[in-house]
Amino acid sequence: MKKLSILGLGALAIMSACDSKPTTEYTIAGTTDLADGEMLRIEFPVSKDSVFNDSCVVANGAFTFKGNIEVPRVGYIYYGEPSYTNEKIRQIMVEPGQTNIALTGDSYKAAEVTGSELTMQMDSLNAVQNAAYEKIMPLREQFVAAQGDSATMAGLEKQYNDIMGEVTEAQKNFLKTHTSSFYAPVVLQQLKSNMSLDELKEVYSSWTPEVQAADPETATYIAALENIQPGAQAPEIAGKDQNGNDVKLSDLKGKVVLLDFWATWCGPCRASLPHVKSIYDTYNDKGLAILAVSLDRDQEAWKEFLNTANSGLELYNNVFDEGGKNADSYAIQYIPSKFIIDAEGKMVGRFDDEKELDAKLAEMLNK
């Protein structure tokens, strides 16, 4: 089943100039062919819900951004709007010290940057990724043309997986060889949903103390993963349902629970709803309960969907995950994510594959 990432980059703090230490100061100085008086902007995430923005006016063909940042962050300098179609945008790593950049021509994407070792590291890995995408583009058209030809489609899928495997291998090699790089947490964020707990722990433990301290989210993620291993007591789920009633996972003890993290805006989640409904119809009388945890941000849209979608959701135990606390407890990196919890409240496992999910439920409930 397709997965929809829900998660973006982890949260790291930025301090104001008056409160920061000298070692946190950054300067990004550059030249440009933009006319004097034009505006350039910079932005980078501060948390999951907050982005730092700054701007400066071009004067004499030059510009300068200054500020303070405790931990290097992925940022963007751009002219115009910060969209994927804007060619006048340059991704950089904002880090303490001075970075120099030349923004000229119709595209800034490959603009020369000096003084930022982290940006050079990022550019190196991005080059591998961009080369892979160039190889993949022709495969998409071939895949569409091959619909119905299972052998050809299987071959194209193998080519796709091999190409993406090159990207993954380059990223993993970077993590092994750059244990003191503040870009390592960014790379790990892209990989961690497909890494085992042991792999994650090995990478994180290899980092220097400074890099570990800069990425507390990974430590929290690892701890959450450890808490949901098979046989562990399932972390509590608690929240309000669509009618404002309190709902808790612990109240369902004595039943096998299918725990489904989803959202109304997630296409793959909505596509999986008929399957979840068929599970409910098959096992509701055999001791199964379904707990659907919504990661929507718009609570009213969630309620409206439940009342009008005729998806079966109105039959289940529903929770609106206020602030994402329940998702964090289950180390959710993509949705839909489904778990089975036994009648004693113990974790059975995560089941992304529908056939594996069906087989495990049949084993537990067809007795």
VENGIBEL-V820363 format. One record per residue. N is the residue number from 1. SS is DSSP state (H for helix, E for strand, - for the rest). PSI is psi in radians with two decimals (none if undefined). D_FIRST is the distance of its C-alpha to the first C-alpha in Angstrom with 1 decimal. Layout:
N|SS|PSI|D_FIRST ; N|SS|PSI|D_FIRST
This chain:
1|-|2.48|0.0 ; 2|-|2.66|3.8 ; 3|-|2.54|6.4 ; 4|E|2.06|9.8 ; 5|E|2.42|12.7 ; 6|-|-0.20|15.3 ; 7|-|2.44|17.6 ; 8|-|-2.65|20.3 ; 9|-|2.64|23.4 ; 10|-|2.81|25.2 ; 11|-|2.30|28.4 ; 12|-|2.53|31.7 ; 13|-|2.62|35.2 ; 14|-|2.35|37.6 ; 15|-|2.67|41.3 ; 16|-|2.81|44.0 ; 17|-|-0.62|46.8 ; 18|-|-0.39|49.4 ; 19|-|-0.25|47.6 ; 20|-|2.84|46.1 ; 21|-|2.74|47.7 ; 22|H|-0.59|48.9 ; 23|H|-0.15|46.3 ; 24|H|-0.03|43.5 ; 25|E|2.35|45.0 ; 26|E|2.58|43.3 ; 27|E|2.20|44.8 ; 28|E|1.85|43.0 ; 29|E|2.47|45.8 ; 30|E|2.97|45.5 ; 31|E|2.73|47.1 ; 32|E|2.72|46.0 ; 33|-|0.16|47.4 ; 34|-|2.63|46.6 ; 35|-|2.58|49.7 ; 36|-|2.42|51.4 ; 37|-|-0.28|50.3 ; 38|-|2.77|46.7 ; 39|E|2.29|44.0 ; 40|E|2.61|41.4 ; 41|E|2.73|38.8 ; 42|E|2.51|36.8 ; 43|E|2.63|34.0 ; 44|E|2.64|31.8 ; 45|E|2.48|29.8 ; 46|E|-0.64|31.8 ; 47|E|-3.08|29.2 ; 48|-|-0.45|25.9 ; 49|-|0.16|28.0 ; 50|E|2.40|30.9 ; 51|E|2.32|31.7 ; 52|E|2.32|35.2 ; 53|E|2.52|36.8 ; 54|E|2.83|40.1 ; 55|E|2.78|42.1 ; 56|E|2.73|45.2 ; 57|E|2.33|47.6 ; 58|-|2.29|48.4 ; 59|E|2.20|52.1 ; 60|-|0.63|53.9 ; 61|-|0.36|50.8 ; 62|E|2.85|49.3 ; 63|E|2.75|47.1 ; 64|E|2.30|46.5 ; 65|E|2.37|44.0 ; 66|E|2.58|45.0 ; 67|E|-2.92|43.6 ; 68|E|2.41|42.7 ; 69|-|2.23|39.4 ; 70|-|-0.67|39.1 ; 71|-|2.34|35.9 ; 72|-|2.47|34.7 ; 73|E|2.64|31.9 ; 74|E|2.22|30.0 ; 75|E|3.08|31.9 ; 76|E|2.33|32.6 ; 77|E|2.31|36.0 ; 78|E|2.80|36.1 ; 79|-|2.25|38.4 ; 80|-|-2.30|37.4 ; 81|-|2.55|34.0 ; 82|-|1.19|31.1 ; 83|-|2.84|28.6 ; 84|-|-0.42|26.4 ; 85|-|-0.15|28.7 ; 86|-|2.05|31.8 ; 87|-|-0.35|33.2 ; 88|-|1.10|35.8 ; 89|E|2.36|33.6 ; 90|E|2.13|33.7 ; 91|E|2.32|31.3 ; 92|E|2.95|33.4 ; 93|E|2.08|33.6 ; 94|E|2.04|36.1 ; 95|-|2.74|38.2 ; 96|-|2.55|41.8 ; 97|E|-2.98|44.4 ; 98|E|2.26|45.1 ; 99|E|2.38|42.7 ; 100|E|2.46|44.1 ; 101|E|2.50|42.2 ; 102|E|2.01|43.4 ; 103|E|1.71|41.7 ; 104|-|2.84|43.1 ; 105|-|-2.93|42.3 ; 106|-|-0.25|39.5 ; 107|-|2.38|36.7 ; 108|-|-0.01|36.5 ; 109|-|-0.57|33.2 ; 110|-|0.45|35.2 ; 111|-|2.48|38.2 ; 112|-|2.29|40.3 ; 113|E|2.31|40.0 ; 114|E|2.72|42.5 ; 115|-|-0.09|43.1 ; 116|-|1.72|39.5 ; 117|H|-0.63|38.3 ; 118|H|-0.64|35.0 ; 119|H|-0.66|34.4 ; 120|H|-0.70|35.4 ; 121|H|-0.77|32.8 ; 122|H|-0.77|30.1 ; 123|H|-0.65|31.3 ; 124|H|-0.78|31.2 ; 125|H|-0.63|27.6 ; 126|H|-0.57|26.8 ; 127|H|-0.70|28.7 ; 128|H|-0.77|26.4 ; 129|H|-0.76|23.3 ; 130|H|-0.67|25.1 ; 131|H|-0.66|26.2 ; 132|H|-0.74|22.6 ; 133|H|-0.60|21.6 ; 134|H|-0.62|24.7 ; 135|H|-0.56|23.6 ; 136|H|-0.58|20.1 ; 137|H|-0.82|21.5 ; 138|H|-0.50|23.0 ; 139|H|-0.54|20.0 ; 140|H|-0.79|18.2 ; 141|H|-0.70|21.1 ; 142|H|-0.63|21.2 ; 143|H|-0.72|17.6 ; 144|H|-0.74|18.4 ; 145|H|-0.39|21.6 ; 146|-|0.15|20.2 ; 147|-|2.23|18.1 ; 148|-|-0.29|19.0 ; 149|-|1.58|20.2 ; 150|H|-0.65|17.8 ; 151|H|-0.79|20.1 ; 152|H|-0.74|20.4 ; 153|H|-0.69|16.7 ; 154|H|-0.68|16.1 ; 155|H|-0.72|19.1 ; 156|H|-0.67|17.9 ; 157|H|-0.66|14.6 ; 158|H|-0.72|16.8 ; 159|H|-0.76|19.1 ; 160|H|-0.83|16.5 ; 161|H|-0.65|15.4 ; 162|H|-0.74|19.2 ; 163|H|-0.80|20.1 ; 164|H|-0.48|17.7 ; 165|H|-0.55|18.9 ; 166|H|-0.70|22.3 ; 167|H|-0.82|21.4 ; 168|H|-0.73|20.0 ; 169|H|-0.72|23.2 ; 170|H|-0.69|25.4 ; 171|H|-0.76|24.0 ; 172|H|-0.66|24.4 ; 173|H|-0.66|27.9 ; 174|H|-0.78|28.8 ; 175|H|-0.62|28.0 ; 176|H|-0.56|30.2 ; 177|H|-0.04|33.0 ; 178|-|1.05|33.2 ; 179|-|-0.19|33.5 ; 180|-|0.19|35.9 ; 181|-|2.33|34.0 ; 182|-|-0.02|33.0 ; 183|-|-0.28|30.3 ; 184|H|-0.75|28.6 ; 185|H|-0.55|26.9 ; 186|H|-0.76|25.4 ; 187|H|-0.75|24.0 ; 188|H|-0.60|22.7 ; 189|H|-0.61|20.9 ; 190|H|-0.41|18.8 ; 191|H|-0.45|18.1 ; 192|H|-0.45|18.2 ; 193|H|-0.31|14.6 ; 194|H|0.30|14.2 ; 195|-|2.56|17.7 ; 196|-|2.87|19.0 ; 197|H|-0.74|21.6 ; 198|H|-0.70|24.4 ; 199|H|-0.76|23.5 ; 200|H|-0.80|23.5 ; 201|H|-0.65|26.8 ; 202|H|-0.77|28.3 ; 203|H|-0.87|27.6 ; 204|H|-0.70|28.8 ; 205|H|-0.35|31.9 ; 206|H|-0.27|32.9 ; 207|-|2.70|33.3 ; 208|-|2.74|36.7 ; 209|H|-0.59|37.6 ; 210|H|-0.72|37.8 ; 211|H|-0.71|34.2 ; 212|H|-0.76|33.0 ; 213|H|-0.47|35.0 ; 214|H|-0.19|33.5 ; 215|-|1.11|29.9 ; 216|H|-0.37|30.2 ; 217|H|-0.63|26.6 ; 218|H|-0.68|25.4 ; 219|H|-0.72|28.0 ; 220|H|-0.71|26.7 ; 221|H|-0.77|23.1 ; 222|H|-0.74|24.2 ; 223|H|-0.69|26.3 ; 224|H|-0.72|23.4 ; 225|H|-0.73|21.3 ; 226|H|-0.56|24.4 ; 227|H|-0.21|24.7 ; 228|-|0.33|21.3 ; 229|-|2.63|21.7 ; 230|-|2.30|21.8 ; 231|-|-0.30|25.2 ; 232|-|2.67|25.9 ; 233|E|2.20|27.0 ; 234|-|2.28|24.1 ; 235|-|2.55|25.0 ; 236|-|2.47|26.3 ; 237|-|2.25|24.4 ; 238|E|2.48|26.9 ; 239|E|-2.98|27.2 ; 240|E|2.51|28.3 ; 241|-|-3.04|26.7 ; 242|-|-0.27|27.1 ; 243|-|0.11|30.7 ; 244|-|0.15|31.7 ; 245|-|2.56|31.8 ; 246|E|2.35|31.1 ; 247|E|2.32|28.1 ; 248|E|2.51|27.7 ; 249|H|-0.69|25.4 ; 250|H|-0.42|28.7 ; 251|H|-0.24|29.9 ; 252|H|0.12|27.3 ; 253|-|2.42|28.7 ; 254|-|-0.25|29.5 ; 255|-|2.64|26.2 ; 256|E|2.30|22.9 ; 257|E|2.24|20.6 ; 258|E|1.98|16.9 ; 259|E|2.08|16.5 ; 260|E|1.94|13.9 ; 261|E|2.23|14.0 ; 262|E|-3.12|13.2 ; 263|-|2.67|15.3 ; 264|-|-0.50|16.6 ; 265|-|-0.09|16.2 ; 266|-|1.90|12.4 ; 267|H|-0.86|11.0 ; 268|H|-0.57|7.3 ; 269|H|-0.82|9.4 ; 270|H|-0.60|11.7 ; 271|H|-0.44|9.4 ; 272|H|-0.16|8.5 ; 273|H|-0.73|12.3 ; 274|H|-0.64|13.5 ; 275|H|-0.75|11.7 ; 276|H|-0.69|13.3 ; 277|H|-0.68|16.4 ; 278|H|-0.59|16.6 ; 279|H|-0.77|16.4 ; 280|H|-0.82|19.2 ; 281|H|-0.59|21.2 ; 282|H|-0.66|21.1 ; 283|H|0.02|22.0 ; 284|H|-0.61|23.7 ; 285|H|0.04|27.0 ; 286|H|0.29|26.3 ; 287|-|0.33|26.1 ; 288|E|2.42|22.6 ; 289|E|2.54|22.3 ; 290|E|2.26|19.4 ; 291|E|1.92|19.7 ; 292|E|2.09|17.7 ; 293|E|2.01|18.4 ; 294|E|2.29|18.4 ; 295|-|0.34|18.4 ; 296|-|2.64|20.1 ; 297|-|-0.47|23.3 ; 298|-|1.78|24.9 ; 299|H|-0.62|25.8 ; 300|H|-0.67|27.5 ; 301|H|-0.67|24.5 ; 302|H|-0.82|22.5 ; 303|H|-0.73|25.3 ; 304|H|-0.72|25.7 ; 305|H|-0.77|22.1 ; 306|H|-0.60|22.5 ; 307|H|-0.34|25.8 ; 308|H|-0.24|24.9 ; 309|-|-0.36|21.3 ; 310|-|0.76|22.0 ; 311|-|-0.10|18.5 ; 312|-|-0.22|19.9 ; 313|H|-0.54|19.7 ; 314|H|-0.28|23.4 ; 315|H|-0.27|23.6 ; 316|-|3.10|21.9 ; 317|E|2.08|23.3 ; 318|E|2.50|22.3 ; 319|E|2.31|23.0 ; 320|E|2.09|23.3 ; 321|-|1.43|22.8 ; 322|H|2.06|26.0 ; 323|H|0.01|26.1 ; 324|H|0.30|22.8 ; 325|H|-0.70|24.7 ; 326|H|-0.70|22.3 ; 327|H|-0.70|19.3 ; 328|H|-0.66|21.7 ; 329|H|-0.45|22.7 ; 330|-|0.30|19.2 ; 331|-|0.77|18.6 ; 332|-|2.13|15.7 ; 333|-|-0.28|14.7 ; 334|E|2.75|11.4 ; 335|E|2.65|10.0 ; 336|-|2.54|8.6 ; 337|E|2.21|10.1 ; 338|E|2.44|11.4 ; 339|E|2.67|14.6 ; 340|E|2.35|17.1 ; 341|E|2.30|20.8 ; 342|-|3.08|23.5 ; 343|-|-0.29|26.6 ; 344|-|0.04|28.6 ; 345|-|0.33|26.4 ; 346|E|2.55|25.1 ; 347|E|2.30|21.7 ; 348|E|-0.72|19.9 ; 349|E|3.04|16.8 ; 350|E|2.40|13.4 ; 351|-|1.72|10.6 ; 352|-|-0.45|7.0 ; 353|-|2.23|6.6 ; 354|H|-0.68|7.7 ; 355|H|-0.71|10.5 ; 356|H|-0.65|11.7 ; 357|H|-0.84|11.9 ; 358|H|-0.72|13.8 ; 359|H|-0.73|16.0 ; 360|H|-0.71|17.0 ; 361|H|-0.70|17.9 ; 362|H|-0.72|19.8 ; 363|H|-0.67|21.6 ; 364|H|-0.52|22.7 ; 365|H|-0.30|23.5 ; 366|-|1.23|24.8 ; 367|-|none|28.1
